[in-house]
Amino acid sequence: MLDFERTIEEGFTIFRQAWYGKLLFLGLDDDVPVFTLTSGTDRQNITRPSDEYIRTIARGLENQHALSAAEIAIYLAGKDGVVPLEADDIHNIIVNRDTSRV
């Protein structure tokens, strides 16, 4: 059984070595603890996300933080998970342009 109080105190609990074996405490939202599951290992092989996944993340950033497609592209281009994409490539994906060259 997961110990949520301990996870809150320590910030995370690794309960198994698997893709989603780490319970991570994100903080409180209106005094309710918020958690997510993530990898229990230090590093997984990073692969290029699908265009649809990039658009999903972009919609969330647009809706929650009122960022433009250009701002989102610049922000995402600095993240390990979208390498080898450049900001222009990401912008084209977000606005549904042809990405066959990427």
VEXTI-836498 format. One line per 10 residues: their letters; for each residue x, y, z of N, C-alpha, C. Coordinates in nm, 3 decimals, padded with zeros to 5 digits. Atoms other than C-alpha are relative to their C-alpha. Layout:
<recs>
a) X:Y:Z:X:Y:Z:X:Y:Z  ... .
</recs>
This chain:
<recs>
mldfertiee) 00.084:-00.118:00.000:00.000:00.000:00.000:00.089:00.124:00.000  -00.077:-00.123:00.008:00.125:00.348:-00.082:-00.022:00.087:00.123  00.004:-00.089:-00.116:00.208:00.581:00.204:-00.001:00.144:-00.051  00.013:-00.133:00.057:00.077:00.916:00.081:00.061:00.108:00.091  -00.058:-00.098:-00.093:00.184:01.106:00.396:00.152:00.004:-00.015  -00.145:00.007:00.019:00.542:00.986:00.352:00.039:00.061:-00.134  -00.026:-00.056:00.131:00.528:01.076:-00.016:-00.006:00.153:00.004  00.010:-00.145:-00.014:00.417:01.428:00.074:00.125:00.054:00.070  -00.117:-00.044:-00.076:00.703:01.460:00.326:00.128:-00.008:-00.083  -00.124:00.022:00.073:00.972:01.320:00.095:-00.005:00.047:-00.146 .
gftifrqawy) 00.013:-00.049:00.136:00.834:01.446:-00.237:-00.031:-00.108:-00.103  00.029:00.111:00.091:00.812:01.104:-00.401:00.020:-00.133:00.073  -00.019:00.136:-00.046:00.795:00.731:-00.340:00.015:-00.089:-00.123  -00.015:00.099:00.106:00.933:00.465:-00.572:-00.053:-00.131:00.057  00.061:00.121:-00.053:00.712:00.163:-00.521:00.025:-00.123:-00.087  -00.047:00.111:00.084:00.839:-00.049:-00.813:00.083:00.058:-00.114  -00.081:-00.043:00.114:01.094:-00.027:-01.095:-00.077:-00.032:-00.127  00.085:00.018:00.117:00.857:00.021:-01.385:-00.027:00.138:-00.061  00.032:-00.125:00.066:00.733:00.286:-01.628:-00.074:00.096:00.092  00.078:-00.086:-00.089:00.486:00.418:-01.371:00.015:-00.046:00.144 .
gkllflgldd) -00.026:00.051:-00.133:00.651:00.303:-01.052:00.039:00.105:00.103  -00.037:-00.109:-00.090:00.716:00.642:-00.896:-00.121:00.090:00.023  00.107:-00.092:-00.038:00.449:00.840:-00.710:00.066:00.132:00.037  -00.062:-00.130:-00.018:00.540:01.208:-00.725:-00.102:00.098:00.056  00.087:-00.100:-00.061:00.386:01.472:-00.499:00.022:00.133:-00.072  -00.010:-00.125:00.076:00.312:01.788:-00.703:-00.029:00.124:00.082  00.036:-00.115:-00.082:00.182:02.009:-00.425:-00.146:-00.007:00.040  00.139:-00.007:-00.044:-00.151:02.120:-00.290:-00.080:00.091:-00.092  00.094:-00.082:00.076:-00.449:02.255:-00.482:-00.123:00.016:00.087  00.107:-00.025:-00.097:-00.699:02.416:-00.244:00.008:-00.099:00.116 .
dvpvftltsg) -00.029:00.089:-00.114:-00.541:02.209:00.037:-00.022:-00.149:-00.030  00.013:00.141:00.039:-00.590:01.883:-00.158:00.132:-00.042:-00.064  -00.127:00.044:00.059:-00.269:01.690:-00.230:-00.020:-00.051:-00.143  00.004:00.039:00.141:-00.198:01.636:-00.600:00.123:-00.087:-00.028  -00.106:00.096:00.030:00.008:01.339:-00.720:-00.003:-00.035:-00.148  -00.005:00.059:00.133:00.120:01.192:-01.050:00.087:-00.124:00.007  -00.085:00.117:00.013:00.274:00.865:-01.154:00.097:00.023:-00.114  -00.101:-00.016:00.103:00.596:00.864:-01.352:00.097:-00.117:00.009  -00.096:00.110:00.004:00.893:00.642:-01.424:00.077:-00.011:00.131  -00.077:00.025:-00.120:01.069:00.485:-01.129:00.149:-00.008:-00.025 .
tdrqnitrps) -00.142:00.004:00.032:01.402:00.481:-01.311:00.051:00.140:-00.027  -00.058:-00.133:00.017:01.641:00.772:-01.349:-00.025:00.058:-00.139  00.011:-00.054:00.134:01.618:00.802:-01.723:-00.047:-00.108:-00.097  00.047:00.089:00.106:01.430:00.637:-02.006:00.056:00.053:-00.132  -00.038:-00.049:00.132:01.523:00.655:-02.370:-00.103:00.104:-00.044  00.088:-00.107:00.043:01.382:00.979:-02.499:-00.025:-00.016:-00.149  00.037:00.010:00.140:01.195:00.950:-02.825:-00.088:00.119:-00.037  00.080:-00.112:00.048:01.025:01.213:-03.037:-00.148:-00.028:00.021  00.144:00.019:-00.019:00.662:01.260:-02.935:-00.075:00.012:-00.133  00.082:-00.011:00.120:00.389:01.223:-03.193:-00.051:00.143:-00.016 .
deyirtiarg) 00.055:-00.133:00.025:00.246:01.534:-03.356:-00.125:00.023:00.084  00.124:-00.015:-00.078:-00.088:01.470:-03.184:00.030:00.027:00.147  -00.037:-00.023:-00.140:00.080:01.455:-02.841:00.051:00.143:00.017  -00.049:-00.138:-00.007:00.261:01.783:-02.911:-00.118:00.097:-00.004  00.117:-00.087:00.007:-00.071:01.941:-03.009:-00.082:-00.005:00.129  00.072:00.012:-00.128:-00.234:01.808:-02.690:00.067:00.083:00.108  -00.075:-00.080:-00.098:00.039:01.961:-02.472:-00.018:00.149:-00.032  00.016:-00.140:00.040:00.012:02.284:-02.672:-00.137:00.054:00.038  00.136:-00.045:-00.038:-00.366:02.303:-02.617:-00.007:00.027:00.150  00.001:-00.021:-00.144:-00.312:02.266:-02.244:00.072:00.128:00.039 .
lenqhalsaa) -00.074:-00.123:-00.029:-00.049:02.541:-02.238:-00.077:00.124:-00.046  00.080:-00.111:00.049:-00.272:02.765:-02.447:-00.118:00.028:00.093  00.118:-00.016:-00.084:-00.580:02.704:-02.231:00.032:00.046:00.141  -00.031:-00.030:-00.140:-00.412:02.727:-01.893:00.088:00.124:00.019  -00.096:-00.109:-00.018:-00.147:02.992:-01.957:-00.009:00.107:-00.108  00.025:-00.099:00.106:-00.281:03.185:-02.259:00.125:00.029:-00.084  -00.118:-00.017:00.084:00.038:03.126:-02.456:-00.038:-00.012:-00.147  00.022:00.010:00.145:00.048:03.176:-02.832:00.073:-00.125:-00.053  -00.067:00.114:00.062:00.157:02.900:-03.070:00.151:00.024:-00.007  -00.142:-00.032:00.007:00.491:03.078:-03.114:00.067:-00.012:00.137 .
eiaiylagkd) -00.056:00.011:-00.135:00.548:03.105:-02.738:00.010:-00.146:00.045  -00.001:00.142:-00.036:00.458:02.739:-02.689:00.112:-00.071:-00.073  -00.105:00.064:00.079:00.693:02.633:-02.968:00.138:00.029:00.058  -00.129:-00.037:-00.060:00.984:02.824:-02.813:00.019:-00.071:00.134  -00.006:00.068:-00.130:00.904:02.682:-02.468:00.031:-00.149:-00.018  -00.019:00.143:00.018:00.880:02.322:-02.592:00.134:-00.034:-00.064  -00.127:00.026:00.066:01.191:02.349:-02.809:00.116:-00.013:00.099  -00.105:00.007:-00.102:01.396:02.386:-02.490:-00.008:-00.123:00.088  00.021:00.119:-00.082:01.274:02.054:-02.348:00.063:-00.123:-00.065  -00.065:00.121:00.050:01.465:01.726:-02.381:-00.094:-00.087:-00.082 .
gvvpleaddi) 00.092:00.094:00.061:01.155:01.535:-02.484:-00.039:00.029:-00.143  00.037:-00.029:00.138:01.109:01.711:-02.818:00.121:00.007:-00.093  -00.120:00.007:00.084:01.467:01.685:-02.942:-00.024:-00.109:-00.103  -00.081:-00.103:00.065:01.551:01.694:-03.235:-00.081:00.113:-00.063  00.084:-00.104:00.061:01.264:01.932:-03.318:00.045:00.139:00.040  -00.029:-00.142:-00.024:01.333:02.302:-03.350:-00.132:00.074:00.020  00.122:-00.079:-00.027:01.087:02.577:-03.254:-00.087:00.014:-00.125  00.080:-00.014:00.123:00.981:02.627:-03.618:-00.076:-00.129:-00.032  00.066:00.128:00.024:00.904:02.255:-03.654:-00.118:-00.018:00.095  00.105:00.015:-00.101:00.702:02.255:-03.333:-00.116:00.094:-00.031 .
hniivnrdts) 00.104:-00.095:00.036:00.513:02.567:-03.439:-00.084:-00.054:-00.115  00.073:00.058:00.113:00.419:02.399:-03.769:-00.090:-00.115:00.045  00.082:00.110:-00.053:00.294:02.093:-03.580:-00.122:00.056:00.073  00.110:-00.057:-00.080:00.085:02.306:-03.344:-00.110:00.058:-00.089  00.100:-00.063:00.086:-00.084:02.493:-03.625:-00.040:-00.092:-00.115  00.041:00.106:00.093:-00.134:02.165:-03.819:00.056:00.016:-00.140  -00.063:-00.009:00.131:00.104:02.240:-04.102:00.072:-00.131:-00.030  -00.070:00.121:00.043:00.281:01.967:-04.300:00.133:-00.012:00.075  -00.124:00.023:-00.072:00.561:01.817:-04.091:00.077:-00.116:-00.059  -00.064:00.116:00.061:00.681:01.556:-04.339:00.151:00.015:-00.007 .
rv) -00.145:-00.017:00.004:01.028:01.711:-04.343:00.065:-00.023:00.135  -00.052:00.014:-00.136:01.066:01.666:-03.967:00.030:-00.145:00.030 .
</recs>
